[in-house]
Amino acid sequence: MYRLFLVEDDRGIAEAITAQTALWDMETVCVRDFRGVMAEFSACAPHLVLLDISLPFYDGYHWCREIRSVSKVPVIFISSAADNMNIVMAMNMGADDFIAKPFDQSVLMAKINALLRRTYDFSANTDILEHRGAMLNTGDGTLSYNGERIELTKNEFRILLGLMRSKGRTVSREKLMELLWESDEFVDDNTLTVNVNRLRKKLDTAGLGDFIITKHGVGYLVE
């Protein structure tokens, strides 16, 4: 089943789209917190995003930029502001298509289905893990925060992946070393400590202080 993420503040339109997509065996998740769109986007892990331009707090262009900084998921703008300038701006922000309001539901579904076919016939969906606004893309091994990309080594990515997949739970040093052994490098307890310290410095520099918590004698966690 395809999962859609709908960022639309008109309740009537949101309910109509949700009902229509359900007829095509698609699940549509409607945004609830217009300040925390990225956290909900991450939790939803959608196959496609439907995004209005005029929204509370931040406009659709802002959220399109944020989504594009962490994901290549297809994005369709739906808006009554369908003049050429807005259409061009939407495409320049990374949108894949633009549908003008009011629209026919059959046209909407035709565009959604066509974009899903084009996207997922050739590529697999990518998981994105989120914590405190930081987005870890498991597909390409990148970390983004506040629209900025934080470069990670393979070992740093493996450590962060292990911690974020177990968010709220302590991961033992032994388990993290098992993850690092996959890199074909010799790994000992000191190697883990060095990699964790380097990762912490990168996170601190990016504004993510105390992102990784040490549980002395046990391991590490993010919470």
Protein Blocks (a to p, Z undefined) as FASTA:
>chain_A
ZZdddddfbfklmmmmmmmmmmnopacdddfblmlmmmmmmmnopabdcddfbdghiafk
lmmmmmmmmoccdcddddfblcfklmmmmmmnopabdcdddddfklmmmmmmmmmmmmmm
mbccdddddeehiacdfknopaceehiacdddfklmmmmmmmmmmgoiacdfklmmmmmm
mnopacdfklmmmmmmmmmmmmmmnopahkbccdehilccdZZ
